[in-house]
Amino acid sequence: MDLTKIFHSFGLILVCLSFCNTWAKAPKTAKIVFTSADEISREIYLMNPDGSGQVNITNHPADDLFPTWSPTGEEILFVSDRVRMRDLYLMDADGGNVRRIFSNPAYRHHPTWSPDGKQIAYERIEANERFIYTATIEGKHEEQLGAGVQPAWSPNTQELAFCRQRRIVLINLRTRVEKKLRPDGIAWQSKPAWSPAGDKLAFSWILQPIEPPPGVLPGERFVIPDAWFDNETIFIVKRDGTRLEQIVNEAGPEAIWPTWSPDGTELIYNQQVRGYFQLFKINLANRVPEQLTHTERALQANTLADWFNPAYALPVSPQPQLLTTIWAKMKKK
């Protein structure tokens, strides 16, 4: 094989690789992915950070929810019941190339990516109990970490935040040592979300204690009134549990599910408006909330958002192994 043919073939390889990756491109501008529901099902949508340009990217009769961007922005991890059980799926950023992650069916929920995009953490239900698991993004090497819900992977790669018995717990993934974020005070903490720098967590909290009705003995169960949940709102705290700060005013319907903007200056969260959950954005400097969604087709109208900005994305790594394999095969000809 002469030198001219080698370089000509090598050029064709590069062109081929370029075209082969066109289906998995990250958005060129900032996008928010979220779940939007109607009376029949839930779909996954994209929109601009100001709430404009809302587009359905799933269009499937199943329930599709809990979308979360890959660190590169090329893929979206989400939950779906397409095989009659909620499990984890991947799709490209435009909604194409949908595929199931695990070959063994199980109830998996609330996924989160590792910062390098190679692993995921999630809830898995076993015998009516919820556990935190990790696995590779290919669905291999599942490992149980213990009981808990709502995992969030720290940007430093070393920790997971999750909830257990209504308190936020941090676990070191190397040592398996656990620590409660705020062991004092009221226990109704939930939905932790790491700041992009990893120095803070946003979460939902109900500070007001719940008092049992008259006649209820200690240890007995009782119905919690809906009005009590209106006290749930968004807080931020430093990684060491200090400097607790309330972000959203608690006067009004519950504010839940905080998510950080990629630059760490804003939060997205859910709050009810006229009985429907909508997405709001709040700037951490001026604390002025801005409603992003307005459809009123179901109670969980617009929820569970995640924010991507290419300016803060993990760089897309090259594929040297694929290139080497093709080059070796070409040289043998």
Summary of the structure (lengths in Angstrom):
residues: 333
radius of gyration: 22.2
end to end distance: 7.5
largest distance: 92.8
contacts: 992
relative contact order: 0.13
helix: 12%
strand: 40%
